[in-house]
């Protein structure tokens, strides 16, 4: 697996996943008060099949929680990650709530 880092890029309203110093993917969001609404997640085809979507989701969600914000998973990938990975329940507001 490549060396990775997840960084918040507020100017672009997205968390970015960098793999071996190349942009490998992003998770786009909107800030609404104390809510961080995840709307779309994308991994570049060149980096597909390496589990990097999970790395991106974990890094982004952990950062949102560390900032004391609430996650709203509109993006199906982020929603699926949250359902499969316990520990975020106290920090999530599902879109239908």
C-alpha positions in Angstrom: 0.0 0.0 0.0 1.3 3.5 -0.8 2.2 6.0 1.9 -1.0 8.0 2.6 -2.2 11.1 4.3 -5.6 12.6 4.6 -5.8 16.4 4.7 -8.7 18.9 5.0 -8.8 21.4 2.2 -11.5 23.9 3.3 -10.9 26.1 0.3 -12.2 23.2 -1.9 -14.7 21.9 0.8 -13.2 18.5 0.7 -10.9 16.0 2.5 -8.1 14.9 0.2 -6.3 11.6 0.2 -2.7 11.8 -0.9 -0.9 8.5 -1.8 2.8 8.7 -2.5 2.4 12.5 -2.9 -0.3 12.2 -5.6 -3.9 13.1 -5.1 -5.7 9.8 -5.0 -9.2 10.8 -4.0 -11.4 13.2 -2.1 -14.5 13.4 0.1 -16.5 16.5 -0.6 -18.5 18.1 2.2 -20.6 21.2 3.1 -20.4 22.9 6.5 -23.8 23.8 7.9 -23.5 25.2 11.5 -22.0 22.3 13.6 -22.8 19.8 10.8 -20.3 18.4 8.2 -22.4 17.0 5.4 -20.5 14.5 3.2 -21.9 14.6 -0.3 -19.5 12.7 -2.6 -16.5 10.5 -2.3 -14.2 9.6 -5.2 -11.0 7.6 -5.6 -9.0 8.0 -8.8 -9.2 4.9 -11.0 -5.4 4.6 -10.8 -5.7 4.0 -7.1 -8.7 1.7 -7.1 -8.8 -1.7 -5.4 -6.3 -0.8 -2.7 -8.7 0.0 0.1 -7.9 3.7 -0.1 -11.6 4.7 0.1 -11.6 3.3 3.6 -8.4 5.2 4.5 -10.0 8.4 3.2 -13.3 7.8 5.1 -11.5 7.0 8.4 -9.2 10.0 8.2 -12.0 12.4 7.3 -14.5 11.1 9.9 -11.9 11.0 12.6 -11.0 14.7 11.9 -14.7 15.8 12.0 -15.2 14.0 15.3 -11.9 15.5 16.7 -13.3 19.0 15.9 -16.5 18.3 17.8 -18.7 18.4 14.7 -21.5 16.2 13.7 -21.3 13.9 10.6 -24.2 13.9 8.1 -23.6 11.0 5.6 -25.5 11.9 2.4 -22.7 10.2 0.3 -23.5 6.5 0.0 -19.9 5.5 0.5 -19.5 7.4 3.7 -22.9 6.1 4.9 -21.8 2.5 4.2 -18.5 3.0 6.0 -20.3 4.3 9.1 -22.6 1.3 9.1 -19.7 -1.1 8.9 -17.4 0.6 11.4 -18.8 1.2 14.9 -17.6 4.0 17.1 -19.1 7.0 15.3 -22.7 6.6 16.5 -22.6 9.5 18.9 -21.3 11.8 16.2 -23.7 11.0 13.3 -27.0 12.6 12.3 -28.5 10.5 9.5 -30.1 12.5 6.7 -33.6 11.3 7.5 -33.4 12.6 11.2 
